[in-house]
């Protein structure tokens, strides 16, 4: 059972980093916009990494279902908050002055909002899991983390559809985006 939980937490950790691999002013150069967005996402990535490390350490010490629930709800709740901060920073970056810049900027915001919402749904689902039966609880944790992973993949897929040669070049030029 603990092995399943470890697998679920590992899957959630991988999922949290998948999205990262990849707005009102419209006078921003593509380079300025890319650097601003990459800086926002770098701070988010750093927070998510730290949260995952803390949760992994905490999970080695939990001994009860309620401790496990608290640890996992704390992880996804903190990740939700960090994701909202990143979404707000991307929104504040504005709109790059390229063809389709508004579409790209809004897609980044929607992707992060979708990720934030996925974390919130996971927190709610974890809170709702039954506490009396260890097997049912840990099976439920695996299911919740699987759903979180699928929502992450969908948010990443939404960004994969975007194609702005000017922005792609700006992201490739910016050291902050590497």
VOVO-398819 format. One line per 2 residues: their letters; for each residue x, y, z of N, C-alpha, C, O, CB. Coordinates in Angstrom, 1 decimal. Each point is the difference from the previous one (the first is absolute). Glycine has a CB too. Layout:
BEGIN
a> X:Y:Z:X:Y:Z:X:Y:Z:X:Y:Z:X:Y:Z; ...
//
This chain:
BEGIN
xx> 0.8:-1.2:0.0:-0.8:1.2:0.0:0.9:1.3:0.0:-0.3:0.9:-0.8:-1.5:-2.2:2.0; 2.8:1.3:-0.4:0.9:1.1:0.1:0.7:0.2:-1.4:0.3:1.1:-0.4:0.0:-1.4:2.9
xx> 0.0:-0.8:-3.1:0.6:0.0:-1.4:-0.9:0.7:-1.0:0.5:0.9:-0.7:0.8:-3.0:1.2; -2.6:1.8:-0.4:-0.9:0.7:-0.9:-0.1:1.5:0.3:0.0:0.8:-0.9:-1.4:-2.9:0.8
xx> 1.5:2.5:1.3:0.0:1.4:0.4:1.3:0.6:-0.5:-0.1:1.2:-0.5:-1.3:-1.7:2.5; 2.5:-0.1:-1.8:1.3:0.5:-0.5:-0.1:0.2:-1.6:0.5:1.0:-0.5:0.7:-2.1:2.4
xx> -1.8:0.2:-2.6:-0.1:0.1:-1.4:-0.9:1.2:-0.3:0.3:0.7:-1.0:0.0:-3.2:0.7; -1.4:2.6:1.0:-1.0:1.1:-0.2:0.7:1.4:0.2:-0.2:0.9:-0.8:-1.7:-2.4:1.5
xx> 2.7:1.6:0.4:0.7:1.3:0.3:1.0:0.2:-1.1:0.2:1.2:-0.4:-0.6:-1.5:2.9; 1.2:-0.7:-2.9:0.9:0.2:-1.1:-0.6:0.4:-1.3:0.5:0.9:-0.7:0.9:-2.6:1.8
xx> -2.5:1.1:-1.4:-0.8:0.4:-1.2:-0.4:1.5:0.1:0.1:0.7:-1.0:-0.9:-3.1:0.7; 0.3:2.8:1.4:-0.4:1.4:0.2:1.2:0.9:-0.2:-0.1:1.1:-0.5:-1.8:-1.8:2.1
xx> 3.1:0.3:-1.0:1.1:0.8:-0.1:0.4:0.2:-1.5:0.4:1.1:-0.4:0.4:-1.9:2.6; -0.8:-0.3:-3.0:0.3:0.1:-1.4:-1.0:0.9:-0.7:0.4:0.8:-0.8:0.7:-3.1:0.9
xx> -2.3:2.1:0.2:-1.1:0.8:-0.6:0.2:1.5:0.2:-0.2:0.8:-0.9:-1.3:-2.8:1.2; 1.9:2.3:0.9:0.2:1.4:0.4:1.1:0.7:-0.8:-0.1:1.2:-0.2:-0.7:-1.7:2.4
xx> 1.7:-0.3:-2.7:1.1:0.6:-0.8:-0.2:0.0:-1.5:0.6:0.7:-0.7:0.9:-1.4:2.5; -2.5:-0.1:-2.2:-0.3:-0.1:-1.5:-0.4:1.4:-0.6:0.5:0.4:-1.0:-1.1:-2.8:1.4
xx> -0.3:3.0:0.3:-0.5:1.3:-0.6:1.1:1.0:-0.1:-0.1:0.8:-1.0:-2.1:-1.3:2.0; 3.2:0.5:-0.1:0.9:1.1:0.0:0.9:-0.1:-1.3:0.5:1.1:-0.4:-0.5:-1.1:2.9
xx> 0.3:-1.2:-3.0:0.9:-0.1:-1.1:-0.4:0.9:-1.2:0.9:0.2:-0.8:-0.4:-2.5:1.4; -1.2:2.7:-0.8:-0.2:0.9:-1.1:0.5:1.4:-0.1:-0.3:0.7:-1.0:-1.6:-2.1:0.9
xx> -8.8:15.6:3.3:0.9:0.3:-1.0:-0.6:1.1:-0.8:-0.7:-0.3:-1.0:1.6:-2.1:0.9; -0.7:3.3:0.3:-0.8:1.1:-0.4:0.9:0.9:-0.9:-0.6:0.6:-1.0:-0.8:-0.7:3.0
xx> 2.6:0.3:-1.7:0.8:0.8:-0.9:0.3:-0.8:-1.3:0.3:-1.2:0.1:0.8:2.5:1.9; -1.1:-0.6:-3.1:0.3:-0.8:-1.2:1.2:0.6:-0.8:0.2:-0.2:-1.1:-2.7:-0.4:0.9
xx> 3.2:1.5:0.9:1.2:0.6:-0.6:1.3:-0.7:0.4:1.1:0.6:-0.2:-2.4:1.5:0.2; 1.2:-3.2:0.6:1.2:-0.7:0.5:0.6:-0.8:-1.2:-0.6:-0.6:-0.8:-0.4:0.4:3.1
xx> 2.3:0.4:-2.4:0.8:-0.8:-1.0:-0.1:-1.5:0.4:-0.2:-0.3:1.1:1.8:2.2:-1.6; -1.5:-2.8:-0.5:-0.1:-1.4:0.3:1.1:-0.4:1.0:-0.3:-0.9:0.8:-0.6:0.5:-3.1
xx> 2.1:1.0:2.2:1.1:-0.3:0.9:-0.4:0.4:1.5:0.3:-0.8:0.9:1.4:1.0:-2.8; -2.2:1.0:2.0:-0.4:0.4:1.4:-1.1:-0.9:0.6:0.1:-0.3:1.1:0.6:2.7:-1.8
xx> -1.7:-2.7:-0.1:-1.1:-0.8:0.4:0.5:-1.4:0.4:-0.3:-0.5:1.1:-1.3:1.8:-2.5; 2.5:-1.9:0.6:0.5:-1.3:0.3:0.8:-0.1:1.3:-0.2:-0.9:0.8:0.3:0.5:-3.3
xx> 0.7:1.4:2.7:0.8:0.1:1.2:-0.9:0.1:1.2:0.2:-0.6:1.0:1.8:1.7:-2.3; -3.0:-0.2:1.2:-0.9:0.2:1.1:-0.7:-1.2:0.4:-0.1:-0.4:1.1:-0.2:2.8:-1.8
xx> -0.2:-3.1:-0.3:-0.8:-1.3:0.2:0.9:-1.1:0.5:-0.3:-0.7:1.0:-1.2:1.3:-2.8; 2.7:-0.7:1.3:1.0:-1.0:0.5:0.4:0.2:1.4:0.1:-0.9:0.8:0.7:0.6:-3.1
xx> -0.6:1.6:2.7:0.3:0.3:1.4:-1.2:-0.4:0.9:0.3:-0.6:1.1:1.2:2.5:-1.9; -2.7:-1.6:0.4:-1.2:-0.4:0.8:0.0:-1.5:0.1:-0.3:-0.6:1.1:-1.0:2.6:-1.8
xx> 1.5:-2.7:-0.4:-0.1:-1.5:0.0:1.2:-0.6:0.8:-0.2:-1.1:0.6:-1.0:1.2:-2.8; 2.3:0.5:2.2:1.2:-0.5:0.7:-0.3:0.1:1.5:0.3:-0.9:0.7:1.3:1.6:-2.6
xx> -2.2:0.4:2.4:-0.3:0.1:1.4:-1.0:-1.1:0.4:0.1:-0.6:1.0:0.3:3.1:-1.1; -1.4:-2.7:-0.8:-1.0:-1.0:0.2:0.6:-1.4:0.1:-0.2:-0.8:0.9:-1.5:2.2:-2.1
xx> 2.6:-1.7:0.2:0.7:-1.3:0.0:0.8:-0.2:1.2:0.0:-1.1:0.6:0.1:1.2:-3.1; 0.6:0.9:3.0:0.7:-0.1:1.2:-0.9:-0.3:1.2:0.4:-0.9:0.8:1.3:2.5:-1.7
xx> -2.8:-1.0:1.0:-0.9:-0.2:1.1:-0.6:-1.4:-0.1:0.0:-0.7:1.1:-0.6:3.1:-1.0; 0.2:-2.9:-1.2:-0.5:-1.3:-0.2:1.0:-1.1:0.4:-0.3:-1.0:0.6:-1.2:1.9:-2.5
xx> 2.8:-0.6:1.5:1.1:-1.0:0.3:0.1:0.0:1.5:0.2:-1.1:0.6:1.0:1.6:-2.8; -1.2:0.6:2.9:0.2:0.1:1.4:-1.2:-0.7:0.7:0.2:-0.8:1.0:1.1:2.9:-1.2
xx> -2.5:-1.9:-0.3:-1.2:-0.7:0.6:0.1:-1.5:-0.1:-0.3:-0.7:0.9:-1.1:2.7:-1.5; 1.9:-2.4:-0.6:0.1:-1.5:-0.2:1.0:-0.6:0.9:-0.2:-1.1:0.6:-0.4:1.4:-3.0
xx> 1.7:0.4:2.6:1.1:-0.5:0.9:-0.5:-0.1:1.4:0.2:-0.9:0.7:1.5:1.9:-2.2; -2.4:0.1:2.0:-0.6:0.0:1.3:-1.0:-1.1:0.2:0.0:-0.7:1.0:0.4:3.1:-0.9
xx> -1.3:-2.6:-1.1:-1.0:-1.1:0.1:0.7:-1.4:0.0:-0.4:-0.8:0.8:-1.3:2.3:-2.0; 2.7:-1.7:0.4:0.6:-1.3:-0.1:0.7:-0.3:1.4:-0.1:-1.1:0.5:0.5:1.4:-3.0
xx> 0.2:0.7:3.1:0.6:-0.2:1.3:-1.1:-0.3:1.1:0.1:-0.9:0.8:1.8:2.4:-1.5; -3.0:-0.7:0.6:-1.1:-0.2:1.0:-0.6:-1.4:-0.2:-0.4:-0.6:1.0:0.0:3.1:-1.0
xx> 0.3:-2.9:-1.2:-0.7:-1.3:-0.3:0.8:-1.2:0.6:-0.6:-1.1:0.3:-0.4:2.1:-2.4; 2.3:-0.8:2.4:0.7:-1.1:0.6:-0.3:-0.1:1.5:0.3:-1.0:0.6:1.5:1.3:-2.3
xx> -2.4:0.7:2.2:-0.3:0.0:1.5:-1.4:-0.2:0.3:-0.4:-0.2:1.2:2.3:1.7:-0.9; -2.8:-1.5:-1.3:-1.4:-0.1:0.4:-0.3:-1.5:0.4:0.6:-0.9:-0.6:-1.2:2.8:-1.0
xx> -0.3:-2.0:2.5:-0.4:-1.4:0.5:-1.5:-0.2:-0.1:-0.4:-1.2:0.2:2.5:1.2:1.3; -2.9:1.0:-1.7:-1.4:-0.2:0.0:-0.6:0.6:-1.3:0.6:0.8:-0.7:-0.6:-0.7:3.2
xx> -1.2:-0.5:-2.7:-0.8:0.5:-1.1:-0.1:1.5:0.1:0.1:0.7:-1.0:-1.4:-2.9:0.7; 0.9:2.7:1.4:-0.2:1.4:0.2:1.3:0.8:-0.2:-0.1:1.1:-0.6:-1.8:-1.6:2.2
xx> 3.0:0.0:-1.2:1.3:0.7:-0.2:0.3:0.0:-1.5:0.4:1.0:-0.6:0.4:-1.7:2.8; -1.1:-0.4:-2.9:0.2:-0.1:-1.4:-0.9:1.1:-0.7:0.4:0.7:-0.9:0.2:-3.2:1.0
xx> -1.9:2.5:0.3:-0.9:0.9:-0.6:0.5:1.5:0.2:0.0:0.7:-1.0:-1.9:-2.4:1.4; 2.2:2.0:0.8:0.5:1.4:0.3:1.2:0.4:-0.9:0.1:1.1:-0.5:-1.0:-1.4:2.9
xx> 1.8:-0.7:-2.5:1.2:0.3:-0.7:-0.3:0.2:-1.5:0.5:1.0:-0.6:0.8:-2.4:2.2; -2.1:0.6:-2.2:-0.3:0.1:-1.4:-0.9:1.2:-0.3:0.2:0.7:-1.0:0.0:-3.2:0.8
xx> -1.2:2.7:1.1:-0.8:1.2:-0.2:0.8:1.3:0.1:-0.2:0.9:-0.8:-1.8:-2.1:1.7; 2.9:1.2:0.0:0.9:1.1:0.2:0.9:0.2:-1.3:0.2:1.2:-0.4:-0.1:-1.5:2.9
xx> 0.4:-0.8:-3.0:0.8:0.1:-1.3:-0.8:0.6:-1.1:0.4:1.0:-0.6:0.9:-3.0:1.4; -2.5:1.5:-1.1:-0.7:0.4:-1.1:-0.6:1.4:0.2:-0.2:0.8:-1.0:-0.3:-3.1:0.4
xx> 0.2:2.7:1.8:-0.5:1.3:0.3:1.1:1.1:-0.1:-0.3:1.0:-0.6:-1.4:-2.0:2.2; 2.8:0.7:-1.1:1.2:0.9:-0.2:0.3:0.1:-1.5:0.4:1.1:-0.5:0.5:-1.7:2.8
xx> -0.9:-0.5:-3.0:0.2:0.0:-1.5:-1.0:0.8:-0.7:0.3:0.8:-1.0:0.8:-3.0:1.2; -2.4:2.1:0.2:-1.0:0.9:-0.5:0.3:1.4:0.1:-0.1:0.8:-0.9:-1.6:-2.6:1.4
xx> 2.1:2.2:0.7:0.3:1.4:0.3:1.2:0.5:-0.8:0.0:1.1:-0.5:-0.9:-1.4:2.8; 1.9:-0.5:-2.4:1.2:0.3:-0.8:-0.4:0.2:-1.5:0.5:0.9:-0.7:1.0:-2.1:2.3
xx> -2.4:0.3:-2.1:-0.4:0.1:-1.4:-0.8:1.2:-0.2:0.1:0.6:-1.1:-0.1:-3.1:1.0; -0.9:2.9:1.0:-0.7:1.3:-0.2:0.9:1.2:0.0:-0.2:0.9:-0.8:-1.8:-2.0:2.0
xx> 3.0:1.0:-0.4:1.0:1.1:0.0:0.7:0.1:-1.4:0.2:1.1:-0.5:0.2:-1.3:3.0; 0.0:-0.9:-3.0:0.6:-0.1:-1.3:-1.0:0.5:-1.1:0.4:0.8:-0.9:1.1:-2.7:1.6
xx> -2.8:1.5:-0.6:-1.0:0.4:-1.0:-0.1:1.6:0.1:-0.1:0.6:-1.1:-1.1:-2.8:1.3; 1.1:2.7:1.0:-0.1:1.5:0.1:1.2:0.7:-0.5:-0.1:1.0:-0.6:-1.3:-1.4:2.6
xx> 2.6:-0.2:-1.8:1.2:0.6:-0.6:0.0:0.0:-1.5:0.5:1.0:-0.6:0.8:-1.7:2.7; -1.7:-0.4:-2.7:-0.1:-0.1:-1.4:-1.0:1.0:-0.6:0.2:0.7:-1.0:0.4:-3.1:1.1
xx> -1.8:2.5:0.6:-1.0:1.0:-0.4:0.6:1.4:0.1:-0.2:0.8:-0.9:-1.6:-2.3:1.7; 2.5:1.8:0.2:0.7:1.3:0.2:1.0:0.3:-1.1:0.4:1.2:-0.2:-0.9:-1.3:2.7
xx> 1.1:-0.9:-3.1:1.0:0.2:-1.0:-0.6:0.7:-1.2:0.8:0.6:-0.8:0.4:-2.7:1.6; -2.5:2.0:-1.0:-0.6:0.7:-1.1:-0.1:-0.9:-1.2:0.0:-1.3:0.0:0.8:3.4:0.8
xx> -0.8:-1.5:-2.0:-0.2:-0.7:-1.3:1.2:0.3:-0.9:0.4:1.2:-0.1:-2.9:-1.1:0.3; 3.2:-1.1:-0.7:1.1:0.3:-0.9:-0.4:0.6:-1.3:-1.1:-0.3:-0.5:2.3:-1.6:1.6
xx> -0.4:2.8:-1.6:-0.3:0.7:-1.3:0.4:-0.9:-1.2:1.0:0.3:-0.6:-0.7:2.0:1.8; -1.1:-3.3:-1.4:0.2:-0.9:-1.1:-1.4:-0.4:-0.5:-1.0:0.2:0.7:3.2:-1.1:0.2
xx> -2.2:0.4:-2.1:-1.3:-0.5:-0.6:-0.5:-1.1:1.0:0.8:-1.0:0.2:-0.1:1.6:-2.6; -1.9:-0.5:2.8:-0.6:-1.1:0.9:0.5:0.2:1.4:-0.2:-1.0:0.8:0.1:-0.5:-2.7
xx> 0.7:2.6:2.3:0.6:0.1:1.3:-1.1:-0.1:1.1:0.3:-0.6:1.1:1.5:2.1:-2.0; -3.0:-0.9:0.7:-1.0:-0.1:0.9:-0.4:-1.5:0.3:-0.3:-0.4:1.1:-0.6:2.7:-1.8
xx> 0.8:-3.0:-0.4:-0.4:-1.4:0.1:1.0:-0.8:0.8:-0.3:-0.8:0.8:-0.8:0.9:-3.0; 2.4:0.1:1.9:1.1:-0.7:0.8:0.0:0.4:1.4:0.0:-0.9:0.9:1.4:0.9:-3.0
xx> -1.5:1.3:2.4:0.0:0.4:1.4:-1.2:-0.6:0.8:0.2:-0.5:1.1:0.9:2.7:-1.8; -2.3:-2.2:0.1:-1.2:-0.5:0.7:0.2:-1.5:0.1:-0.5:-0.6:1.0:-0.9:2.5:-1.9
xx> 2.0:-2.6:0.0:0.1:-1.5:0.0:0.9:-0.3:1.2:-0.2:-1.0:0.7:-0.1:0.8:-3.2; 1.4:0.9:2.7:0.9:-0.2:1.2:-0.8:0.2:1.3:0.1:-0.9:0.9:1.9:1.6:-2.2
xx> -2.8:0.3:1.3:-0.8:0.3:1.2:-1.0:-1.1:0.3:-0.2:-0.5:1.1:0.5:2.9:-1.5; -1.0:-2.9:-0.7:-1.0:-1.0:0.1:0.7:-1.4:0.4:-0.6:-0.7:0.8:-0.8:1.9:-2.5
xx> 2.5:-1.4:1.2:0.7:-1.3:0.4:0.4:0.0:1.5:-0.2:-1.0:0.6:1.1:0.9:-3.0; -0.4:1.2:2.9:0.3:0.1:1.4:-1.3:0.0:0.8:0.0:-0.6:1.1:2.1:1.9:-1.6
xx> -3.1:-0.6:0.1:-1.3:-0.1:0.7:-0.6:-1.4:0.1:-0.5:-0.4:1.0:0.0:2.8:-1.8; 0.7:-3.1:-0.3:-0.5:-1.4:-0.1:0.8:-0.9:1.0:-0.5:-0.8:0.7:-0.2:1.1:-3.1
xx> 2.0:0.0:2.5:0.9:-0.7:0.9:-0.4:0.3:1.4:-0.1:-0.9:0.9:2.0:0.9:-2.6; -2.1:1.3:2.0:-0.4:0.4:1.3:-1.3:-0.7:0.4:-0.2:-0.5:1.1:1.3:2.8:-1.4
xx> -2.1:-2.3:-0.6:-1.3:-0.7:0.3:0.2:-1.5:0.2:-0.7:-0.6:0.8:-0.4:2.4:-2.2; 2.0:-2.4:0.7:0.3:-1.4:0.2:0.5:-0.3:1.4:-0.4:-1.0:0.6:0.9:0.8:-3.1
xx> 0.4:1.1:3.0:0.5:-0.1:1.4:-1.2:0.1:1.0:-0.1:-0.8:0.9:2.4:1.7:-1.6; -3.2:0.1:0.4:-1.1:0.2:0.9:-0.9:-1.3:0.0:-0.4:-0.4:1.1:0.5:2.9:-1.5
xx> -0.4:-3.0:-0.8:-0.8:-1.2:0.0:0.6:-1.2:0.7:-0.6:-0.7:0.7:-0.3:1.5:-2.9; 2.3:-0.9:2.1:0.7:-1.1:0.6:-0.1:0.2:1.6:-0.2:-1.0:0.7:1.8:0.8:-2.7
xx> -1.5:1.4:2.4:-0.1:0.3:1.5:-1.4:-0.4:0.5:-0.1:-0.7:1.0:1.8:2.6:-1.2; -2.7:-1.5:-0.6:-1.4:-0.4:0.4:-0.2:-1.5:0.0:-0.6:-0.5:0.9:-0.2:2.7:-1.8
xx> 1.3:-2.8:-0.1:-0.1:-1.5:-0.1:0.7:-0.7:1.1:-0.5:-1.0:0.5:0.3:1.2:-3.0; 1.4:0.3:2.8:0.7:-0.6:1.1:-0.7:0.1:1.4:0.0:-0.9:0.8:2.1:1.4:-2.1
xx> -2.7:0.7:1.5:-0.7:0.2:1.2:-1.2:-0.9:0.1:-0.4:-0.4:1.1:1.1:2.8:-1.1; -1.3:-2.8:-1.1:-1.2:-0.8:-0.1:0.2:-1.5:0.1:-0.9:-0.7:0.2:-0.1:2.6:-1.5
xx> 2.2:-2.3:1.2:0.3:-1.4:0.1:-0.4:-0.6:1.3:0.2:0.7:1.0:1.7:-0.4:-2.6; -2.4:-1.6:1.6:-0.3:-0.6:1.3:1.2:-0.2:0.8:1.1:-0.4:-0.5:-3.1:-0.7:-0.6
xx> 1.9:1.3:2.4:1.1:-0.2:0.9:0.0:-1.3:0.8:1.0:-0.3:0.6:-1.0:2.7:-0.4; -1.0:-3.2:-0.2:-0.1:-1.1:0.8:0.6:-1.3:-0.6:0.4:-0.9:0.7:-2.4:1.9:0.2
xx> 2.2:-1.0:-2.2:0.5:-1.2:-0.7:1.3:0.4:-0.7:0.0:0.7:-1.0:-2.3:-1.7:0.7; 3.4:0.5:0.8:1.3:0.3:-0.6:0.1:-0.3:-1.5:0.5:0.8:-0.8:0.5:-1.1:3.0
xx> -1.5:-0.8:-2.6:0.1:-0.4:-1.4:-0.8:0.9:-0.8:0.5:0.5:-1.1:-0.2:-2.9:1.7; -1.5:2.7:-0.2:-0.9:1.0:-0.8:0.7:1.3:-0.1:-0.1:0.7:-1.0:-2.0:-2.0:1.7
xx> 2.6:1.8:0.4:0.7:1.3:0.1:1.2:0.0:-1.0:0.0:0.9:-0.8:-0.8:-0.6:3.2; 1.7:-1.2:-2.3:1.2:0.1:-0.8:-0.3:-0.3:-1.5:0.6:0.6:-0.9:0.7:-1.4:2.9
xx> -2.3:0.0:-2.3:-0.5:-0.2:-1.4:-0.6:1.3:-0.5:0.3:0.4:-1.1:-0.8:-2.8:1.5; -0.2:3.1:0.5:-0.5:1.3:-0.3:1.1:1.0:-0.3:-0.2:0.9:-0.9:-1.8:-1.4:2.3
xx> 3.0:0.5:-0.6:1.1:0.9:-0.2:0.6:-0.2:-1.4:0.3:1.0:-0.7:0.2:-0.9:3.2; -0.3:-1.3:-2.9:0.6:-0.4:-1.3:-1.0:0.6:-1.1:0.5:0.6:-1.0:0.6:-2.7:1.9
xx> -2.4:1.9:-0.7:-0.9:0.5:-1.0:0.0:1.6:-0.1:0.0:0.5:-1.1:-1.5:-2.5:1.5; 1.6:2.6:0.7:0.0:1.5:0.1:1.3:0.5:-0.8:-0.1:0.9:-0.8:-1.2:-0.9:3.0
xx> 2.4:-0.7:-1.9:1.3:0.5:-0.6:0.0:-0.3:-1.5:0.5:0.7:-0.8:0.7:-1.1:2.9; -1.9:-0.7:-2.5:-0.1:-0.3:-1.4:-0.8:1.1:-0.7:0.3:0.4:-1.1:-0.2:-2.9:1.5
xx> -1.2:2.9:0.2:-0.8:1.1:-0.6:0.8:1.3:-0.1:-0.1:0.7:-1.0:-2.0:-1.8:1.9; 2.8:1.4:0.2:0.9:1.2:-0.1:1.0:-0.1:-1.1:0.2:1.0:-0.7:-0.5:-0.8:3.2
xx> 0.9:-1.4:-2.7:0.9:-0.2:-1.1:-0.7:0.3:-1.4:0.6:0.6:-0.8:0.7:-2.3:2.2; -2.5:1.1:-1.5:-0.7:0.2:-1.3:-0.3:1.5:-0.3:0.1:0.5:-1.1:-1.1:-2.8:1.4
xx> 0.6:3.0:0.8:-0.3:1.4:-0.2:1.3:0.8:-0.3:-0.1:1.0:-0.8:-1.9:-1.2:2.4; 3.1:-0.2:-1.0:1.3:0.7:-0.4:0.3:-0.2:-1.4:0.3:0.9:-0.8:0.5:-1.3:3.1
xx> -1.0:-0.9:-2.8:0.3:-0.3:-1.4:-0.9:0.8:-0.9:0.5:0.5:-1.1:0.3:-2.8:1.7; -2.0:2.5:-0.3:-0.9:0.8:-0.8:0.4:1.5:0.0:0.0:0.6:-1.1:-1.9:-2.2:1.7
xx> 2.3:2.1:0.5:0.5:1.4:0.1:1.2:0.2:-0.9:0.1:1.0:-0.7:-1.0:-0.8:3.0; 1.8:-1.2:-2.3:1.2:0.1:-0.8:-0.4:-0.1:-1.5:0.6:0.7:-0.8:0.8:-1.7:2.6
xx> -2.3:0.1:-2.1:-0.4:-0.2:-1.4:-0.6:1.3:-0.5:0.1:0.3:-1.2:-0.5:-2.7:1.6; -0.3:3.2:0.4:-0.6:1.2:-0.5:1.0:1.0:-0.4:-0.2:0.7:-1.0:-1.6:-1.0:2.6
xx> 3.0:0.3:-1.0:1.1:0.9:-0.4:0.7:-0.6:-1.2:0.6:0.8:-0.8:-0.3:0.0:3.1; -0.3:-2.1:-2.5:0.7:-0.6:-1.1:-0.6:0.5:-1.4:0.7:-0.1:-1.0:-0.1:-1.9:2.5
xx> -1.8:2.3:-1.5:-0.7:0.4:-1.2:0.4:1.4:-0.5:-0.2:0.3:-1.2:-1.7:-1.6:1.9; 2.5:2.1:0.2:0.4:1.4:-0.4:1.3:0.0:-0.9:0.9:-0.8:0.3:-2.0:1.6:1.8
xx> 1.1:0.0:-3.0:1.2:0.1:-0.9:0.2:1.5:-0.4:-0.7:0.4:-1.0:0.4:-2.8:0.2; 1.2:3.1:1.4:0.4:1.3:-0.4:1.5:-0.1:-0.2:0.8:0.0:0.9:-2.7:1.2:0.4
xx> 2.3:-1.1:-2.6:1.5:-0.1:-0.3:0.8:1.1:0.8:1.1:-0.2:0.4:-1.7:-0.7:-2.7; 0.0:2.1:2.4:0.7:1.1:0.7:0.2:-0.3:1.5:1.0:0.2:0.5:-2.0:1.4:-2.2
xx> -0.1:-2.1:2.3:0.1:-0.3:1.4:0.9:-1.3:0.2:0.8:0.0:1.0:-3.0:1.0:-0.6; 2.1:-1.9:-1.3:0.9:-1.2:0.2:1.4:0.4:-0.1:0.8:-0.5:0.8:-2.5:-1.0:-1.9
xx> 2.1:2.4:0.2:1.3:0.5:-0.1:0.4:0.8:1.3:1.2:-0.2:0.4:-1.4:0.3:-3.0; -0.7:0.7:3.1:0.3:0.8:1.2:0.2:-1.0:1.2:1.0:0.3:0.8:-2.4:1.6:-1.7
xx> 0.6:-2.9:1.0:0.2:-1.0:1.1:1.4:-0.7:-0.1:0.7:-0.2:0.9:-3.2:-0.1:-0.8; 2.9:0.0:-1.4:1.2:-0.7:-0.2:1.2:0.9:0.3:1.1:-0.4:0.4:-2.2:-1.0:-2.1
xx> 1.0:2.8:1.4:1.1:0.9:0.2:0.2:0.3:1.5:1.1:0.3:0.4:-1.6:0.7:-2.6; -0.6:-1.0:3.0:0.1:0.5:1.4:0.7:-1.0:0.9:-0.5:-1.1:0.1:-1.6:2.5:-0.5
xx> 3.2:-1.0:1.0:0.6:-1.0:1.0:-0.9:-0.3:1.1:0.0:-1.2:0.5:2.2:2.2:-1.0; -3.1:-0.1:0.9:-1.0:-0.3:1.1:-1.0:-1.2:-0.4:-0.6:-0.6:0.9:0.8:3.0:-0.2
xx> -0.3:-2.6:-2.0:-0.9:-1.1:-0.4:0.7:-1.3:-0.3:-0.7:-1.0:-0.4:-0.7:2.8:-0.6; 2.6:-1.9:1.3:0.8:-1.3:-0.2:0.0:-0.8:1.2:0.5:-1.1:-0.1:0.9:2.2:-1.6
//
